[in-house]
Amino acid sequence: CSKCVIHNILFFQKDAVIEFLRSAQFFMYLGHVLSTWGDRMWHFAVSLFLVELYGNNLLLTAIFGLAKSSFLIFCGALIGNWVDTNLRLKVVQVALVIQNLSVALCAVVLMVLLIYKAQISSLWGGWLTVPCYALVIIIGVIAELASTAMSISIQRDWIVVVAGGSGKLAGMNSTIRQIDLFSKLLSPIAVGQIMAFISSKIGCAFIAGWNVFSMGVEYWLFHKVYKMIPALAKKNVRRQKLQGQISDEAKRESITSAAAVLEGGPTITNHDIKKKEVDDDESVNILLHPVKILHDGWLAYYKQPIFLAAVGLAFLYMTVLGFDGITTGYAYSQGINSSVLSIMVALSALTGLLGTVFFTVMRKYCGLIRTGYFSSIAQTSCLLLCVLSAFAPGSPLDLNKSCYSYESDKPKPSEAFAFPTTNMFNHTATLGSLLFHNITPFVPNGTKDPTKKTKEYTSIALFFAGAVSSRVGLWGFDLTVTQMLQEMVHESERGVVNGVQGSMNGIMDLLRFVMVIIAPDPEHFGILIIISVVFVAVGGLFYFFYARRTMGKDLFKCACVRLKEQKGQKAV
């Protein structure tokens, strides 16, 4: 009967849900939720803390970002090598403890600095603040490096073993990315409300407490996953060539000593002769060992069959269209208030979620390589709207204005701003000065704002339409290359290759900041948009070369098209 059928279906679904809640996959998701939520809160809040700490000036925030990017560029391969040469559980435990305790400690230091800001500034003529700021930056960089190790281990290595197959791996990657997007959307709201309605000091305390609590829970969850999946304990650990050289040298030394004993000669003479040489060699090896790891890591990255696809992904990081502080500053300069901007950020997160669904469906019908190709085309096509926005009505593009003109630094008589200016914040709004503040000119009562007569929103509307819609292709492409890095890189090199990939991403991200520093005014933002779209297109071109070399003419045929052709041939 129908009731029996419905009862059986519900009973089966209930069993499936219970089985999922007890699976290693669920525990991995839960651990990633806790980790990502804390990371997103910290990344959102730390910039605001530094701005408040330094008197509404972005210098400290810029130094912090530059330090993180620089260390990631130079240490990416070293971190990846450490992941490869140690057992999985040890890597996760060490990285987890260092990351969470570093964030908690940094939050506590920031809280103390915010509470005793006036007293610290009055000591030593204000010079005491310098080591305090340096301490915050150093701890923050350590937390970022540990977070990178954690990300490489869990999202590039553990997930491959837990999934156990390409189809399930694609679904897990999509879910992990959805968790990232939801955390990026919701966690800033949570910590932002605490900072806005209570205080920044309480916000620091909340983040510190969250990381200490999360550390214990994550530690238990990942340890449970490790015990549930025996394959995680079986790892092909990379062997260092240096160790092999040392062992070979020891063997030769023992053979030489044995021969000397048989001949009746003094063995100590041979040892004394070589002692200083061995000590010198060991000192040189210790100094050159990190350099050798960097060289070998970049060489291994270059030799990967998916090298072009990985470089294509890195090129996507050189963009000013990423809904970060740069995008926020430009939107503010065009008269977009924080309410509308928050809606745009939410829409970008939603289209990113659609991109994860798009990836899953496309991969099923067209395969992994074609999914990346079509995603790249979709992203580049949508970003053409951003290029049009640079020339549309309302665009501030002015190629006649120099990047750094003396006149632009002078305050305009008719303009004043809602907050006190500092030496860095001039009265002419630049992208740098608009990263965290909504600055609007003051218009006296009874007078009309001349900007409202001719203000056009066509340009900014096209800008947001292109940036928001491109997130579908962006996340489809990102998930494609991510799965390639998981599946097509040997287990023994998975860490170091993904570490170098992080360094490549950091280089492009650093180049983006340099580009904004060179052209900081909204009048030049149109140029930055065009350069960003060119880099995205070049990244897609790199991927196309890889896909074409791998699949040939079959690249342009989806699985559904080939299936129809096969049916037609059978019919004939």
Buried (B, 14 or more C-beta within 10 A) or exposed (E): EEEEEEEEEEEEEEEEEEEEEEBBBBBBBBBBBBBBBBBBBBBBBBBBBBBBBBBBBBBBBBBBBBBBBBBBBEBBBBBBBBBBBBEBBEBBBBBBBBBBBBBBBBBBBBBBBBBEBEEBBEEEEEEBBEEBBEBBBBBBBBBBBBBBBBBBBBBBBBBBBBBEEEEEBBBBBBBBBBBBBBBBBBBBEBBBEBBEEEBBBEBBBBBBEBBBBBBEEBBEBBBBBBEBBEEBEEBEEBEBEBEEEBEEEEEEBEEEEEEBEEEEEEEEEBBEEBEEEEEEBEEEEEEEEBEBBBEBBBEBBEEBEBBBBBBBBBBBBBBBBBBBBBBBBBBBBBBBEEEEBEEBBBBBBBBBBBBBBBBBEBBEEBBBBBBBBBBBBBBBEBBBBBBBBBEBEBBBBEEEBEEEEEEBEEEEEEBEBEEEBBEBBBBBBBBBBBBBBBBBBEBEEEEEEEEEEEEEBEBBBBBBBBBBBBBBBBBBBBBBBBBBBBBBBEBBBBBBBBBBBBBBBBBBBBBBBEBBEEBBBBBBBBBBBBBBBBBBBBBBBBBBBBBBEBBEEBBEBBEEEEEEEEEEEEEE
